[in-house]
Amino acid sequence: MNRTESTPLFRIAVIGALLCTAAAPTPAAAQDNAVLGALIGAGAGAAIGHQVNRRGGAGQGAIIGALGGYLLGKQLNQGGKPPQPPAQATPRSFDDCAAAARSYEQSKSVIDREKKVYLLQNSVRLCTGSALYHNDLGVAYYQRDRIYDRERARAEFNQALRIDPNYQSARQNLNSM
């Protein structure tokens, strides 16, 4: 069998899905979006499944597509919206800033620069609204003295100034670079 030929199962699945989709009512007049979703999902799944696996992929794709289309259509029938991904950022709680403060205090007594950067990064991650943490992380980057750390230090000083425009230590650190 060459690449341009298709299996009989694939042909049957695609033709069946196209016939069912053409015979189904339009979404505006449909009593059940779930059935329409299943039909459309089956056709798309059969086409994709066949491209992925020429031996049985059309059937598997049609089943998976039909189930997905049915579930999505059923949710739309209930007046719901399609599921949305969870929000990327969650607000920081007091507990996060308390943990950040512990990490920050620990960083003050650390001599190892790598460990200091790690602890201050943790503080900034846990409590993003602290100009002090951003400034001190900038100082730690600057003291670590790597080529790419200079830009990181500058970014942290700028972030500290965005949080508190009157923060003189961050302004002095930025001006001294």
N, C-alpha and C positions, 0 to 999 in steps of 0.2 A: 504494500500500500504506500503510495507516495504522499507528500505533504498536502496536496490539494484535495485529496479524497477525504471523506468523513465517514465515520462509522454509522451504521443504520440506527443505533440507539441515539446518537447525537441528532441525527436528522429528525427522528420521531419526537424527541424532547423539544427541539426548537420549533418544529411545525405545530406541535400540540400547544406549546406556550403561546405562540403567535395567534393561533386560532382562538384560544380561550381569551386572550387579551383583547382581540378584536371583537369578540362576542360579548365581553363584559360591559356593563354600563359605564358611562363616564364618571369620573370622581364626583362631579356635582350631583348626579342623579343616583349614585351608588348608595345602596342601603348598608353595605358592609365594605368599608375600605380594606378590611383584613383580607377578604377574598381577592380583591383586586391587587393588593400588595403581594399576596402569595403567588398569583399568576405572573405578575411582572418579575418577581424575585426568582421564580422557577425558570423563566426564559433567560434571564441574565445569568443565573447560576449555571444553567446548562451550557451556555456559550463559553463562560469562563472556565468551567470545569473541563470541558472538552479540550481547550487550549492547554491546560495544565497537564492533563492525563488523558491520552487518547483511548485508553482501555477502561471504561467505566467512569471516567471523570465527569461526563455529562450528567449521568444519573445522580451521582453524589452531589454535584454542584446544583442540580435542579432541586434536590431535597433541601439542602442547606439554604439556598436562596428562597425557596418557598416558605420555610420556617421563619427566616428573618423578615421577609416581606409581610407575612401574616401577623407576626408580633408587632411590627411597626404600625401596620394598618389598624390593628385592634386598638392600639394605644391612641391613635388619631380618632377612632370612632368614639372613644370615651371622652373626647374633648380635650385630651391631653396634648402636650407638645412632645416632639421627639426628645429623648433624654439628652441632657446637656452635660458636658464634662464638668467635673468639680472645679471650683475656683482655684487658681494657681497659688494665690497668696492668701494666707490666713492672718488675721490680726494677731499681734503679739499680746500675750497676757502678762500680768504682773509676775507670774512664776518664771516666765522666760527671762525677764529683766533681772530677776533675783538670781537665776542661774548664771546669767551674763556677768553680774557683779562678782560672783564667786570666782568665775574664770578670770575676770579682770584683776582681782586681788591676787590671785595665784600668779598671774603674769608679771606682777611687779617684783617678785622675789626670784624670778627665773633668770639665769645668766645666759643659757643656751638660746641663741637668736632664733633658731628654727622652732623651738618649743614656745618661745615668746610670741612669734608670729602666729603659731597654731592657736594658742590660747586667746589672743586678741581677735583672730578671725572668728573664733567661736563666740566671743562676746558680741561682736558686730552682728553675727548671724542670729543670735538669740534676741538681741535688743537693738534693732536697726536705727532707732531714733536717738541714739546717744552720740552727741558731738565729741565727747571725751574719748569714747571707744574708737571712733573713726580717726581722730587725731593721733592717738597713741599707736594705732595700727599703722598709720602713715609713718610715724617715727620709726617703728620696728622695721618696716620695709626699707626705709632710708638707711638705717644702720646695718641692715643685712648686706647692703652694697652689691646688689646684682644689677645687671643692665636693665632688665625688665622691671625690677622693683622700684626704680625711680618713677616710672609712670604710675605704678600702683600707689606709691606714696602720694604723688600729686593728686590722684583721684580721691584718695581718702581725705586729704586736707580739704579739697573742694567739697566733698560730701559733708564734712564737719561744718564748713561755712554755710552750706545750704541749710543745714539743720539749725545752726545758730550763727547768723551773720556777724554777731558781735564777739565771737570767740577769738580772742587775740592770739592765743598760742597757735591755733591753726593758721591764722593769717601770717604770723611771723614765720612759721615753718614753711609755708608756701612761698613767701617772699625770699627766704634764704636758699631756695633751691636753684 
